[in-house]
């Protein structure tokens, strides 16, 4: 799963999971990235012993333009992104590495940072109660 270091700013609020009560673009992004990390850990736990590895990674800042970006944001990314953002093909290398490298074979339930090092994540990402509830809510939402 591709996530982002913004997961550190996320929180899982089951009373406002889809932003029905309060919404901000960056809040929703951070919350979704935290959910990615939590879900990855839960899936890895559920598949343990199956031979399937499940991990998540942070490729770092990538030069992509979201369809929801404002015209100003698109202008900045398109014209100045090369200064501080990686090309998508560079950012994609870590995805290929995690999916194919013998160096990570058999490793599961981990977070790979943009420096290609597995690192621990925040305390919130390891909350087993939240992970279980997120799993159940995800199943429910996916079946609608």
C-alpha positions as CSV (number, residue, x, y, z in Angstrom):
1,X,0.0,0.0,0.0
2,X,1.3,3.4,-0.9
3,X,0.9,5.9,1.9
4,X,2.5,9.1,3.0
5,X,4.3,10.6,6.0
6,X,1.1,12.7,6.4
7,X,-0.4,9.6,8.1
8,X,1.3,11.1,11.3
9,X,-1.3,13.9,11.2
10,X,-4.2,11.6,10.7
11,X,-6.8,10.4,13.2
12,X,-9.6,7.8,12.8
13,X,-12.9,9.3,13.8
14,X,-15.5,6.7,13.3
15,X,-18.3,9.3,13.9
16,X,-17.0,11.3,10.9
17,X,-15.2,8.7,8.9
18,X,-16.3,10.0,5.5
19,X,-16.3,13.7,6.4
20,X,-20.0,14.0,6.7
21,X,-19.9,16.4,9.7
22,X,-16.6,18.2,9.2
23,X,-14.3,18.1,6.2
24,X,-10.9,19.5,5.2
25,X,-8.9,18.3,2.2
26,X,-5.7,17.9,4.1
27,X,-7.4,16.3,7.1
28,X,-9.1,13.8,4.9
29,X,-5.8,13.0,3.1
30,X,-4.0,12.5,6.4
31,X,-6.8,10.4,7.9
32,X,-6.9,8.2,4.7
33,X,-3.1,7.7,4.9
34,X,-3.3,6.6,8.6
35,X,-6.2,4.3,7.6
36,X,-3.8,2.8,4.9
37,X,-1.2,2.1,7.5
38,X,-3.6,0.6,10.0
39,X,-5.3,-1.5,7.4
40,X,-1.9,-2.8,6.1
41,X,-1.0,-4.0,9.6
42,X,-4.4,-5.7,10.1
43,X,-4.3,-7.4,6.7
44,X,-0.7,-8.6,7.3
45,X,-1.8,-10.0,10.7
46,X,-4.8,-11.8,9.1
47,X,-2.6,-13.2,6.3
48,X,0.3,-14.3,8.5
49,X,1.5,-17.7,7.6
50,X,-0.2,-17.7,4.1
51,X,3.0,-16.7,2.2
52,X,1.5,-13.3,1.3
53,X,3.5,-10.3,2.4
54,X,1.6,-7.0,3.1
55,X,3.5,-3.8,3.7
56,X,3.1,-0.1,3.1
57,X,5.5,2.5,2.0
58,X,6.1,6.2,1.8
59,X,7.7,7.2,-1.5
60,X,8.2,10.8,-0.5
61,X,6.9,13.9,-2.3
62,X,6.0,13.0,-5.9
63,X,5.2,15.4,-8.7
64,X,1.6,14.4,-9.4
65,X,-1.4,16.7,-9.9
66,X,-4.5,15.6,-8.2
67,X,-7.7,16.0,-10.1
68,X,-9.0,18.0,-7.1
69,X,-6.1,20.4,-7.1
70,X,-7.0,24.1,-7.6
71,X,-5.8,25.8,-10.8
72,X,-3.2,27.6,-8.7
73,X,-1.9,24.3,-7.2
74,X,-1.8,22.8,-10.7
75,X,0.2,25.8,-11.9
76,X,2.7,25.5,-9.0
77,X,3.2,21.8,-9.3
78,X,3.5,21.9,-13.1
79,X,5.9,24.8,-13.2
80,X,7.9,24.6,-10.0
81,X,7.4,21.0,-8.8
82,X,10.7,19.9,-10.3
83,X,12.4,21.9,-7.5
84,X,11.0,19.9,-4.6
85,X,9.1,17.0,-5.9
86,X,10.4,13.7,-7.4
87,X,9.3,12.5,-10.9
88,X,6.6,9.8,-10.7
89,X,9.0,7.3,-12.2
90,X,11.6,8.0,-9.5
91,X,8.9,7.7,-6.8
92,X,7.7,4.4,-8.3
93,X,11.1,2.7,-7.8
94,X,10.4,2.1,-4.1
95,X,7.1,0.5,-5.0
96,X,8.9,-1.9,-7.4
97,X,11.6,-2.5,-4.8
98,X,9.1,-3.5,-2.1
99,X,7.1,-5.7,-4.6
100,X,10.1,-7.5,-6.1
101,X,13.3,-7.3,-4.2
102,X,14.7,-10.4,-2.6
103,X,16.0,-8.1,0.2
104,X,12.4,-7.8,1.6
105,X,11.1,-11.3,0.8
106,X,9.2,-12.7,3.7
107,X,8.9,-9.3,5.5
108,X,5.3,-8.4,6.3
109,X,3.4,-5.9,8.4
110,X,6.0,-3.1,8.0
111,X,6.3,0.5,6.9
112,X,9.0,1.3,4.4
113,X,10.2,4.9,4.4
114,X,11.5,6.8,1.3
115,X,15.1,6.0,2.4
116,X,14.3,2.3,1.9
117,X,14.4,1.6,5.6
118,X,11.7,-0.1,7.5
119,X,10.7,2.2,10.4
120,X,8.2,2.0,13.2
121,X,5.1,4.2,12.8
122,X,3.1,6.2,15.4
123,X,1.4,4.7,18.4
124,X,-2.0,5.4,16.8
125,X,-1.2,3.2,13.8
126,X,-0.8,0.1,16.1
127,X,-4.1,0.5,18.0
128,X,-5.6,-3.0,17.7
129,X,-9.1,-1.8,18.7
130,X,-9.1,0.8,15.9
131,X,-7.7,-1.7,13.5
132,X,-10.5,-4.2,14.2
133,X,-13.2,-1.6,13.9
134,X,-11.7,-0.1,10.7
135,X,-11.6,-3.6,9.2
136,X,-15.3,-4.2,10.0
137,X,-16.4,-0.7,8.7
138,X,-14.3,-1.2,5.6
139,X,-16.1,-4.5,4.9
140,X,-19.5,-2.9,5.5
141,X,-18.7,0.1,3.2
142,X,-17.2,-2.1,0.5
143,X,-20.4,-4.3,0.4
144,X,-22.7,-1.3,-0.2
